[in-house]
Amino acid sequence: MSSLGFSTFQLAYEISPIILQGGSAQFIPGQLLPITVLTEMFDIPGIENGEFFAHYKPLPGSTLADFQVAEYPFASLQVAANAVVQQPLKISLLMVCPAQTEGGYILKQAIMTALQTQINTHIISGGTFTVITPAYTYTNCLLTNLRDVSSPSDKQVQLMYQWDFVQPLISESQASSVLGGVMNSITQGLPTFTTLGASWSGQ
């Protein structure tokens, strides 16, 4: 795998797999805002050292298909098949965000506070999320929970956070349109850093 390909893989699946749609991103071209723009805005030591504030990975239990079947008797198999009801898909990500050597917990608190404030504003404004995983890209998701799942045995407290998303049922055409925009952002640009934080190159 080339270095460019590896960087693209890291960007899409490990560094910035969460993209804000609409809401806080409504005035940005394409209405797509990568999570790194929020987490790297105050991460001066990370920018200087070429490191990112947080890394992500999908947690077990995500769904690619979820259907509910009624539990009463059916007249035939065809009737049973027609009675299947599609359920929303679910995906959870683990965010690992240790306090860095320079800045420590003071800088981490500033970043997490800004992230929490922006996420709340985004959701209240009607914003949704795209979650990118190696197996599937979940578009038009709703964030249902963001909680600390750190282990008591970890040397640092509040080291890991779990993001829980639900993808409600929408029209297929709308999902395809959003997915196309997300993939174009990934393939056409990598994150660049300025004093204002991260942004997409090539745009």
ROSE-4610 file (N, C-alpha, C; in Angstrom, 1 decimal, always signed):
// ROSE-4610
residu = [M/M/M/S/S/S/S/S/S/L/L/L/G/G/G/F/F/F/S/S/S/T/T/T/F/F/F/Q/Q/Q/L/L/L/A/A/A/Y/Y/Y/E/E/E/I/I/I/S/S/S/P/P/P/I/I/I/I/I/I/L/L/L/Q/Q/Q/G/G/G/G/G/G/S/S/S/A/A/A/Q/Q/Q/F/F/F/I/I/I/P/P/P/G/G/G/Q/Q/Q/L/L/L/L/L/L/P/P/P/I/I/I/T/T/T/V/V/V/L/L/L/T/T/T/E/E/E/M/M/M/F/F/F/D/D/D/I/I/I/P/P/P/G/G/G/I/I/I/E/E/E/N/N/N/G/G/G/E/E/E/F/F/F/F/F/F/A/A/A/H/H/H/Y/Y/Y/K/K/K/P/P/P/L/L/L/P/P/P/G/G/G/S/S/S/T/T/T/L/L/L/A/A/A/D/D/D/F/F/F/Q/Q/Q/V/V/V/A/A/A/E/E/E/Y/Y/Y/P/P/P/F/F/F/A/A/A/S/S/S/L/L/L/Q/Q/Q/V/V/V/A/A/A/A/A/A/N/N/N/A/A/A/V/V/V/V/V/V/Q/Q/Q/Q/Q/Q/P/P/P/L/L/L/K/K/K/I/I/I/S/S/S/L/L/L/L/L/L/M/M/M/V/V/V/C/C/C/P/P/P/A/A/A/Q/Q/Q/T/T/T/E/E/E/G/G/G/G/G/G/Y/Y/Y/I/I/I/L/L/L/K/K/K/Q/Q/Q/A/A/A/I/I/I/M/M/M/T/T/T/A/A/A/L/L/L/Q/Q/Q/T/T/T/Q/Q/Q/I/I/I/N/N/N/T/T/T/H/H/H/I/I/I/I/I/I/S/S/S/G/G/G/G/G/G/T/T/T/F/F/F/T/T/T/V/V/V/I/I/I/T/T/T/P/P/P/A/A/A/Y/Y/Y/T/T/T/Y/Y/Y/T/T/T/N/N/N/C/C/C/L/L/L/L/L/L/T/T/T/N/N/N/L/L/L/R/R/R/D/D/D/V/V/V/S/S/S/S/S/S/P/P/P/S/S/S/D/D/D/K/K/K/Q/Q/Q/V/V/V/Q/Q/Q/L/L/L/M/M/M/Y/Y/Y/Q/Q/Q/W/W/W/D/D/D/F/F/F/V/V/V/Q/Q/Q/P/P/P/L/L/L/I/I/I/S/S/S/E/E/E/S/S/S/Q/Q/Q/A/A/A/S/S/S/S/S/S/V/V/V/L/L/L/G/G/G/G/G/G/V/V/V/M/M/M/N/N/N/S/S/S/I/I/I/T/T/T/Q/Q/Q/G/G/G/L/L/L/P/P/P/T/T/T/F/F/F/T/T/T/T/T/T/L/L/L/G/G/G/A/A/A/S/S/S/W/W/W/S/S/S/G/G/G/Q/Q/Q]
num = [1/1/1/2/2/2/3/3/3/4/4/4/5/5/5/6/6/6/7/7/7/8/8/8/9/9/9/10/10/10/11/11/11/12/12/12/13/13/13/14/14/14/15/15/15/16/16/16/17/17/17/18/18/18/19/19/19/20/20/20/21/21/21/22/22/22/23/23/23/24/24/24/25/25/25/26/26/26/27/27/27/28/28/28/29/29/29/30/30/30/31/31/31/32/32/32/33/33/33/34/34/34/35/35/35/36/36/36/37/37/37/38/38/38/39/39/39/40/40/40/41/41/41/42/42/42/43/43/43/44/44/44/45/45/45/46/46/46/47/47/47/48/48/48/49/49/49/50/50/50/51/51/51/52/52/52/53/53/53/54/54/54/55/55/55/56/56/56/57/57/57/58/58/58/59/59/59/60/60/60/61/61/61/62/62/62/63/63/63/64/64/64/65/65/65/66/66/66/67/67/67/68/68/68/69/69/69/70/70/70/71/71/71/72/72/72/73/73/73/74/74/74/75/75/75/76/76/76/77/77/77/78/78/78/79/79/79/80/80/80/81/81/81/82/82/82/83/83/83/84/84/84/85/85/85/86/86/86/87/87/87/88/88/88/89/89/89/90/90/90/91/91/91/92/92/92/93/93/93/94/94/94/95/95/95/96/96/96/97/97/97/98/98/98/99/99/99/100/100/100/101/101/101/102/102/102/103/103/103/104/104/104/105/105/105/106/106/106/107/107/107/108/108/108/109/109/109/110/110/110/111/111/111/112/112/112/113/113/113/114/114/114/115/115/115/116/116/116/117/117/117/118/118/118/119/119/119/120/120/120/121/121/121/122/122/122/123/123/123/124/124/124/125/125/125/126/126/126/127/127/127/128/128/128/129/129/129/130/130/130/131/131/131/132/132/132/133/133/133/134/134/134/135/135/135/136/136/136/137/137/137/138/138/138/139/139/139/140/140/140/141/141/141/142/142/142/143/143/143/144/144/144/145/145/145/146/146/146/147/147/147/148/148/148/149/149/149/150/150/150/151/151/151/152/152/152/153/153/153/154/154/154/155/155/155/156/156/156/157/157/157/158/158/158/159/159/159/160/160/160/161/161/161/162/162/162/163/163/163/164/164/164/165/165/165/166/166/166/167/167/167/168/168/168/169/169/169/170/170/170/171/171/171/172/172/172/173/173/173/174/174/174/175/175/175/176/176/176/177/177/177/178/178/178/179/179/179/180/180/180/181/181/181/182/182/182/183/183/183/184/184/184/185/185/185/186/186/186/187/187/187/188/188/188/189/189/189/190/190/190/191/191/191/192/192/192/193/193/193/194/194/194/195/195/195/196/196/196/197/197/197/198/198/198/199/199/199/200/200/200/201/201/201/202/202/202/203/203/203]
x = [+0.8/+0.0/+0.9/+0.6/+1.4/+1.1/+2.1/+1.9/+0.7/+0.3/-0.9/-2.1/-2.1/-3.2/-3.4/-2.3/-2.3/-2.8/-2.4/-2.9/-4.4/-4.9/-6.3/-7.1/-6.5/-7.2/-7.3/-6.2/-6.2/-7.2/-7.2/-8.1/-9.6/-9.9/-11.3/-11.8/-11.0/-11.4/-10.9/-9.8/-9.2/-9.2/-9.0/-8.7/-10.0/-10.7/-11.9/-13.1/-13.6/-14.6/-16.0/-16.1/-17.3/-17.4/-18.4/-18.6/-19.9/-19.9/-21.2/-21.8/-23.2/-23.9/-25.0/-25.1/-26.1/-25.8/-26.8/-26.5/-25.4/-24.4/-23.2/-22.5/-22.7/-21.9/-22.7/-23.9/-24.8/-24.2/-23.2/-22.7/-21.3/-20.9/-19.7/-20.0/-19.2/-19.5/-19.7/-20.7/-21.0/-21.7/-21.8/-22.4/-21.9/-20.5/-19.9/-18.7/-18.7/-17.6/-17.0/-15.7/-15.1/-14.8/-14.9/-14.8/-13.4/-12.4/-11.1/-11.0/-11.9/-11.9/-12.2/-13.1/-13.5/-12.4/-11.9/-10.9/-9.5/-9.2/-7.8/-7.7/-8.9/-8.9/-8.0/-7.9/-7.1/-5.9/-5.7/-4.7/-3.4/-2.8/-1.6/-0.4/-0.2/+0.9/+0.7/-0.5/-0.8/-0.4/-0.8/-0.5/+1.0/+1.7/+3.2/+3.9/+3.4/+4.0/+3.5/+2.5/+1.9/+1.1/+0.5/-0.4/-1.8/-2.7/-4.1/-4.6/-5.6/-6.1/-6.7/-7.5/-8.2/-8.1/-8.2/-8.3/-9.6/-10.2/-11.4/-11.4/-12.3/-12.4/-13.9/-14.5/-15.8/-15.8/-16.9/-17.1/-18.0/-17.8/-18.6/-20.1/-21.0/-22.4/-23.1/-22.3/-23.0/-23.8/-24.9/-25.8/-25.7/-25.7/-25.8/-27.2/-28.0/-29.4/-30.1/-31.3/-32.0/-33.5/-34.1/-35.6/-36.3/-37.5/-38.3/-39.5/-39.6/-40.7/-41.8/-43.0/-44.1/-44.1/-44.6/-44.5/-45.8/-46.8/-48.1/-48.0/-48.9/-48.9/-49.3/-48.6/-48.9/-49.6/-50.4/-51.2/-50.2/-49.1/-48.2/-46.8/-45.8/-44.4/-44.4/-45.1/-45.2/-45.8/-46.8/-47.4/-46.4/-45.7/-44.7/-43.6/-43.1/-42.1/-42.5/-43.8/-44.3/-44.6/-44.6/-44.9/-43.6/-42.4/-41.1/-41.0/-40.6/-40.5/-39.0/-38.5/-37.1/-36.9/-35.8/-35.4/-34.3/-34.1/-33.0/-31.6/-30.6/-29.3/-28.6/-27.7/-26.9/-25.4/-24.7/-23.2/-22.6/-21.6/-20.9/-19.4/-18.8/-17.4/-16.7/-15.5/-14.7/-13.7/-13.8/-12.8/-11.8/-10.5/-9.4/-8.7/-8.7/-8.2/-7.4/-6.2/-5.3/-4.9/-4.6/-4.1/-2.6/-2.3/-1.0/+0.1/+1.3/+2.5/+2.5/+2.3/+2.3/+0.8/+0.5/-0.9/-1.6/-1.4/-2.0/-3.6/-4.1/-5.5/-6.2/-5.4/-6.0/-6.4/-5.5/-5.8/-6.8/-6.8/-7.8/-9.2/-9.3/-10.6/-11.1/-10.2/-10.7/-11.2/-10.5/-10.9/-12.3/-12.4/-13.6/-14.8/-14.5/-15.6/-16.1/-15.2/-15.5/-16.3/-15.8/-16.5/-17.9/-18.1/-19.4/-20.4/-19.9/-20.7/-21.1/-20.1/-20.4/-21.4/-21.2/-22.1/-23.5/-23.7/-25.0/-25.7/-24.9/-25.4/-25.8/-24.9/-25.2/-26.5/-26.7/-27.9/-29.2/-29.1/-30.2/-30.6/-29.6/-29.8/-30.3/-30.6/-31.1/-30.0/-28.8/-27.7/-27.7/-27.1/-27.0/-25.5/-25.2/-23.8/-23.6/-22.4/-22.0/-20.9/-21.0/-20.0/-19.4/-18.1/-17.4/-16.7/-17.0/-16.3/-15.7/-14.8/-14.3/-15.3/-16.4/-17.4/-18.5/-18.9/-20.0/-20.0/-20.5/-20.7/-22.1/-22.3/-23.6/-23.9/-24.8/-25.1/-26.4/-26.6/-27.8/-28.1/-27.1/-27.2/-27.6/-28.2/-28.5/-27.6/-27.0/-26.2/-27.1/-27.1/-27.9/-27.2/-25.9/-25.1/-23.7/-23.0/-21.6/-21.1/-20.5/-20.2/-18.8/-18.4/-17.1/-17.1/-16.3/-16.2/-14.8/-14.1/-12.7/-12.7/-11.7/-11.6/-10.9/-11.4/-10.7/-9.2/-8.8/-7.4/-6.5/-7.2/-6.4/-5.6/-4.4/-3.6/-4.2/-4.8/-5.5/-7.0/-7.6/-9.1/-9.7/-10.9/-11.7/-10.8/-10.3/-9.4/-10.2/-11.3/-12.1/-13.6/-14.1/-15.5/-16.2/-17.4/-18.2/-19.3/-19.3/-20.3/-21.3/-22.5/-23.6/-24.5/-24.7/-25.4/-26.6/-27.6/-28.7/-29.0/-29.1/-29.4/-30.9/-31.7/-33.2/-33.5/-34.6/-35.0/-35.4/-34.7/-34.9/-34.9/-35.2/-35.3/-33.9/-33.8/-32.5/-31.8/-32.6/-32.0/-31.3/-31.9/-31.3/-30.0/-30.0/-28.8/-27.6/-27.9/-26.9/-26.3/-27.1/-26.6/-25.7/-26.0/-25.1/-23.8/-23.9/-22.8/-21.8/-22.3/-21.4/-20.6/-21.3/-20.6/-19.5/-19.8/-18.8/-17.6/-17.8/-16.7/-15.8/-16.5/-15.7/-14.8/-15.3/-14.5/-13.3/-13.4/-12.3/-11.3/-11.8/-10.8/-10.1/-10.8/-10.2/-9.3/-9.4/-8.6/-8.2/-7.1/-6.6/-6.6/-6.7/-6.8/-5.5/-5.6/-4.4/-4.6/-3.5/-3.7/-3.2/-3.9/-3.6/-3.7/-3.5/-3.7/-5.1/-6.0/-7.5/-7.9/-7.0/-7.4/-7.2/-8.1/-8.0/-9.0/-8.6/-9.5/-9.2/-10.1/-9.8/-9.0/-7.9/-7.1/-7.8/-7.5/-8.1/-9.5/-10.0/-11.3/-11.2]
y = [-1.2/+0.0/+1.2/+2.2/+3.4/+4.3/+5.2/+6.1/+7.0/+7.4/+8.1/+7.3/+6.1/+5.2/+5.0/+4.8/+4.6/+5.8/+7.0/+8.2/+8.4/+8.0/+8.1/+7.1/+5.9/+4.9/+5.5/+6.0/+6.5/+7.7/+8.6/+9.7/+9.2/+8.3/+7.9/+7.1/+6.1/+5.1/+5.3/+6.0/+6.1/+7.5/+8.5/+9.9/+10.7/+10.6/+11.5/+10.7/+9.6/+8.8/+9.5/+10.5/+11.2/+12.5/+12.7/+14.0/+14.6/+15.8/+16.5/+17.0/+16.8/+17.2/+18.2/+19.3/+20.3/+20.9/+21.4/+21.9/+22.9/+22.6/+23.5/+23.7/+22.7/+22.7/+23.3/+23.9/+24.3/+25.5/+26.2/+27.3/+27.0/+25.7/+25.2/+24.6/+24.8/+24.2/+22.7/+22.2/+20.7/+20.4/+21.3/+21.1/+19.9/+19.7/+18.6/+19.1/+18.7/+19.2/+18.0/+17.7/+16.5/+16.8/+15.8/+15.9/+16.5/+16.3/+16.8/+18.3/+19.0/+20.4/+20.9/+20.2/+20.6/+20.2/+19.0/+18.5/+19.1/+19.5/+20.0/+21.5/+22.2/+23.7/+24.3/+23.6/+24.1/+23.2/+22.2/+21.2/+21.6/+22.7/+23.2/+22.3/+21.6/+20.6/+19.5/+19.0/+18.0/+18.4/+19.6/+20.1/+20.3/+20.8/+20.9/+19.6/+18.6/+17.3/+16.3/+16.8/+15.9/+14.8/+15.0/+14.0/+14.6/+13.6/+14.0/+13.8/+14.6/+14.6/+13.2/+12.7/+11.5/+10.5/+9.2/+8.1/+7.3/+6.8/+6.1/+4.7/+3.8/+2.5/+2.0/+1.3/+0.8/-0.3/-0.3/-1.2/-2.4/-3.6/-4.7/-4.4/-5.0/-4.8/-3.9/-3.3/-2.5/-3.4/-2.8/-3.5/-3.1/-4.1/-3.8/-4.0/-4.9/-5.2/-5.5/-5.0/-5.2/-5.2/-6.4/-6.6/-7.2/-6.8/-7.4/-8.2/-9.4/-10.3/-10.5/-10.3/-10.5/-11.9/-12.1/-13.4/-14.2/-13.6/-14.4/-15.3/-16.3/-17.3/-16.6/-17.0/-16.5/-17.6/-17.1/-18.0/-18.7/-18.1/-18.7/-18.0/-18.6/-18.0/-16.7/-16.5/-15.3/-14.2/-14.5/-13.5/-13.1/-14.1/-13.8/-12.9/-13.2/-12.3/-10.9/-10.7/-9.4/-8.6/-9.3/-8.7/-8.3/-8.5/-8.1/-6.6/-6.0/-4.6/-4.2/-3.3/-2.9/-2.0/-2.1/-1.4/-0.4/+0.7/+1.6/+0.8/+1.2/+0.6/+1.4/+0.6/+1.2/+1.0/+2.0/+1.9/+2.7/+2.1/+2.8/+2.9/+4.0/+4.2/+4.4/+3.9/+4.2/+5.3/+6.4/+7.5/+7.4/+7.3/+7.3/+8.6/+9.3/+10.7/+10.9/+10.4/+10.7/+12.1/+12.6/+13.9/+13.9/+14.8/+14.9/+15.4/+15.2/+15.6/+17.1/+17.8/+19.3/+19.7/+20.5/+21.0/+20.1/+18.8/+17.9/+18.1/+17.9/+17.9/+19.3/+20.4/+21.7/+21.9/+21.5/+21.5/+20.5/+19.4/+18.3/+18.8/+19.4/+19.9/+21.0/+21.9/+22.9/+22.3/+21.3/+20.6/+19.9/+19.2/+18.4/+19.3/+20.4/+21.4/+22.0/+22.4/+23.0/+21.9/+20.7/+19.6/+19.4/+19.3/+19.1/+20.2/+21.5/+22.6/+22.6/+22.3/+22.3/+21.2/+20.0/+18.9/+19.2/+19.8/+20.2/+21.2/+22.2/+23.2/+22.5/+21.6/+20.9/+20.1/+19.4/+18.6/+19.5/+20.5/+21.4/+22.1/+22.3/+23.0/+22.0/+20.8/+19.8/+19.1/+19.1/+18.5/+17.0/+16.3/+14.8/+14.5/+13.2/+12.7/+11.6/+11.6/+10.5/+9.7/+8.4/+7.6/+6.6/+6.7/+5.9/+4.7/+3.5/+2.4/+1.5/+0.6/-0.2/-1.0/-1.4/-2.2/-1.5/-0.3/+0.4/+1.9/+2.8/+4.2/+4.5/+4.9/+5.2/+6.7/+7.0/+8.4/+8.8/+10.1/+10.7/+10.0/+9.9/+9.3/+10.3/+9.9/+10.7/+10.2/+11.1/+10.8/+10.6/+9.5/+9.2/+9.2/+9.1/+9.0/+9.3/+10.0/+10.2/+10.1/+8.9/+8.7/+8.1/+8.3/+7.9/+6.4/+5.6/+4.1/+3.7/+4.6/+4.3/+3.2/+2.4/+1.3/+1.9/+1.4/+1.9/+1.6/+0.6/+0.2/+1.1/+2.0/+2.9/+3.9/+4.2/+5.1/+6.5/+6.9/+8.2/+8.0/+9.0/+9.0/+9.6/+9.3/+9.8/+9.7/+8.5/+8.2/+7.8/+7.1/+6.6/+7.0/+7.4/+7.8/+7.0/+6.6/+5.8/+6.7/+6.7/+7.4/+6.4/+6.6/+5.8/+6.5/+5.9/+6.5/+5.6/+6.1/+5.4/+6.0/+5.2/+5.6/+5.4/+6.4/+6.3/+5.9/+5.4/+5.0/+6.2/+6.3/+7.4/+6.9/+7.8/+7.3/+6.9/+5.9/+5.5/+6.5/+7.3/+8.3/+9.4/+9.8/+10.8/+10.3/+9.0/+8.5/+8.4/+8.0/+7.9/+9.3/+10.3/+11.7/+12.1/+11.9/+12.3/+11.5/+10.2/+9.3/+9.8/+10.2/+10.7/+11.9/+12.8/+14.0/+13.7/+12.7/+12.3/+11.7/+10.8/+10.1/+11.0/+12.0/+13.0/+13.8/+14.1/+14.9/+14.1/+12.8/+11.9/+11.7/+11.5/+11.1/+12.3/+13.5/+14.7/+15.5/+15.3/+16.1/+15.4/+15.8/+15.3/+16.5/+16.3/+17.4/+18.2/+19.5/+20.4/+21.2/+21.6/+22.3/+23.7/+24.6/+26.0/+26.4/+27.7/+28.2/+28.1/+27.9/+27.8/+26.4/+25.4/+24.0/+23.3/+22.2/+21.4/+21.8/+21.6/+21.8/+20.8/+20.7/+19.8/+20.5/+19.8/+20.3/+19.9/+20.6/+20.3/+20.9/+21.7/+22.3/+23.8]
z = [+0.0/+0.0/+0.0/-0.9/-0.9/+0.3/+0.5/+1.6/+1.5/+0.3/+0.1/+0.4/+0.0/+0.3/+1.8/+2.4/+3.9/+4.6/+4.1/+4.7/+4.5/+3.3/+3.0/+3.9/+4.1/+5.0/+6.4/+6.9/+8.3/+8.4/+7.4/+7.5/+7.5/+6.7/+6.5/+7.7/+8.2/+9.1/+10.6/+10.7/+12.1/+12.6/+11.8/+12.2/+12.2/+11.1/+10.9/+10.3/+10.9/+10.4/+10.6/+11.4/+11.7/+11.0/+10.2/+9.4/+9.7/+10.1/+10.4/+9.1/+9.0/+7.8/+8.2/+7.4/+7.7/+9.1/+9.8/+11.1/+11.1/+11.9/+12.0/+10.7/+9.8/+8.6/+7.4/+7.7/+6.6/+5.8/+6.3/+5.6/+4.9/+5.0/+4.4/+3.1/+2.1/+0.8/+0.9/+0.4/+0.5/+1.8/+2.7/+4.1/+4.8/+4.7/+5.3/+6.2/+7.5/+8.4/+9.1/+8.7/+9.4/+10.9/+11.7/+13.1/+13.5/+12.7/+13.0/+13.0/+12.3/+12.3/+13.7/+14.4/+15.7/+16.8/+16.6/+17.7/+17.5/+16.3/+16.1/+16.2/+16.4/+16.4/+17.4/+18.6/+19.7/+20.0/+19.2/+19.4/+18.9/+19.4/+18.9/+19.0/+20.2/+20.2/+19.2/+19.0/+18.0/+16.6/+16.3/+14.9/+14.7/+15.8/+15.7/+15.6/+16.2/+16.2/+15.2/+14.4/+13.4/+13.9/+15.1/+15.7/+15.8/+15.9/+16.0/+17.4/+17.8/+19.2/+19.5/+18.6/+18.8/+17.7/+18.0/+17.0/+17.2/+16.2/+16.3/+15.7/+16.2/+15.6/+15.8/+14.9/+15.1/+16.2/+16.9/+18.0/+17.5/+18.0/+17.6/+17.9/+17.0/+17.2/+16.2/+15.3/+14.3/+13.4/+12.8/+12.0/+10.5/+9.6/+8.2/+7.7/+8.4/+8.1/+9.4/+9.6/+10.8/+10.5/+10.6/+10.3/+11.4/+11.6/+12.7/+12.1/+12.6/+12.1/+13.1/+12.7/+13.7/+14.2/+15.5/+16.1/+16.1/+15.4/+15.3/+14.1/+14.0/+12.9/+11.6/+10.5/+9.2/+8.3/+7.4/+6.5/+5.5/+5.2/+4.2/+4.4/+3.8/+3.9/+3.2/+2.1/+1.4/+2.2/+2.9/+3.8/+4.9/+5.4/+6.5/+5.9/+4.7/+4.1/+3.9/+3.5/+3.3/+4.6/+5.7/+7.0/+7.8/+7.1/+7.7/+7.7/+8.9/+9.0/+9.2/+8.3/+8.4/+9.6/+10.3/+11.5/+11.1/+11.9/+11.7/+12.0/+11.2/+11.5/+12.6/+13.3/+14.4/+14.2/+14.7/+14.6/+15.8/+16.4/+17.5/+17.2/+17.6/+17.5/+18.8/+19.0/+20.1/+19.8/+20.6/+20.4/+21.5/+21.2/+22.1/+22.1/+23.2/+23.2/+24.5/+24.6/+25.7/+25.8/+27.1/+27.2/+26.7/+25.9/+25.3/+26.2/+25.9/+26.7/+27.0/+25.9/+26.0/+26.1/+27.2/+27.3/+28.3/+28.3/+29.3/+29.4/+30.6/+30.8/+30.6/+30.7/+30.5/+29.0/+28.1/+26.7/+26.3/+26.9/+26.6/+27.0/+28.2/+28.6/+27.7/+27.2/+26.3/+25.0/+24.5/+23.2/+23.4/+24.5/+24.7/+25.0/+25.7/+26.0/+24.7/+23.8/+22.5/+21.7/+21.7/+20.9/+21.4/+22.8/+23.3/+23.0/+23.0/+22.7/+21.3/+20.4/+18.9/+18.6/+19.2/+18.9/+19.3/+20.5/+20.9/+20.0/+19.6/+18.6/+17.3/+16.8/+15.6/+15.6/+16.7/+16.8/+16.9/+17.8/+18.0/+16.7/+15.8/+14.5/+13.4/+13.8/+12.9/+12.1/+12.6/+11.8/+12.1/+11.1/+11.2/+11.0/+10.9/+10.9/+9.8/+9.2/+8.4/+9.2/+9.3/+10.0/+9.0/+8.8/+7.8/+8.5/+8.0/+8.5/+7.4/+7.6/+6.5/+5.8/+6.5/+6.0/+5.3/+5.8/+5.3/+5.7/+4.9/+5.2/+5.6/+6.9/+7.4/+7.2/+6.3/+6.1/+6.8/+7.0/+7.7/+9.0/+9.9/+11.2/+12.2/+13.3/+14.5/+15.6/+16.3/+17.5/+18.7/+19.3/+20.5/+21.8/+21.8/+23.0/+22.8/+23.7/+23.7/+25.1/+25.5/+26.9/+27.2/+28.4/+28.8/+29.1/+28.4/+28.6/+29.0/+29.6/+30.1/+31.1/+31.2/+32.2/+33.4/+34.6/+35.9/+35.9/+35.1/+35.1/+34.2/+33.4/+32.6/+33.4/+32.9/+33.7/+33.6/+32.5/+32.4/+32.6/+33.2/+33.3/+32.1/+31.8/+30.6/+29.4/+29.1/+28.0/+26.8/+27.0/+25.8/+25.9/+24.8/+24.7/+23.6/+23.8/+22.9/+22.2/+20.9/+20.1/+19.6/+19.9/+19.4/+18.4/+17.3/+16.2/+15.8/+15.3/+14.7/+13.3/+12.3/+10.9/+10.7/+10.8/+10.6/+9.1/+8.9/+7.6/+6.7/+5.6/+4.6/+3.2/+2.2/+0.9/+0.4/-0.5/-1.0/-1.8/-2.6/-3.5/-2.6/-1.5/-0.7/-0.1/+0.4/+1.0/-0.1/-1.3/-2.3/-2.6/-2.6/-2.9/-1.8/-0.6/+0.5/+0.5/+0.2/+0.2/-0.9/-2.0/-3.1/-2.7/-2.0/-1.5/-0.5/+0.4/+1.4/+0.8/-0.1/-0.8/-1.6/-2.2/-3.0/-2.0/-0.8/+0.1/+0.5/+0.7/+1.1/+0.0/-1.2/-2.3/-2.9/-2.8/-3.4/-2.5/-1.2/-0.3/+1.0/+1.5/+2.8/+3.8/+5.1/+6.0/+6.1/+6.0/+6.2/+7.4/+8.0/+9.3/+9.2/+9.8/+9.9/+11.3/+11.6/+13.0/+13.4/+12.4/+12.7/+12.8/+12.6/+12.8/+11.5/+11.3/+10.1/+9.1/+7.8/+6.7/+5.6/+4.6/+3.5/+2.5/+2.0/+0.9/-0.4/-1.4/-2.7/-2.9/-1.9/-2.0/-1.7]
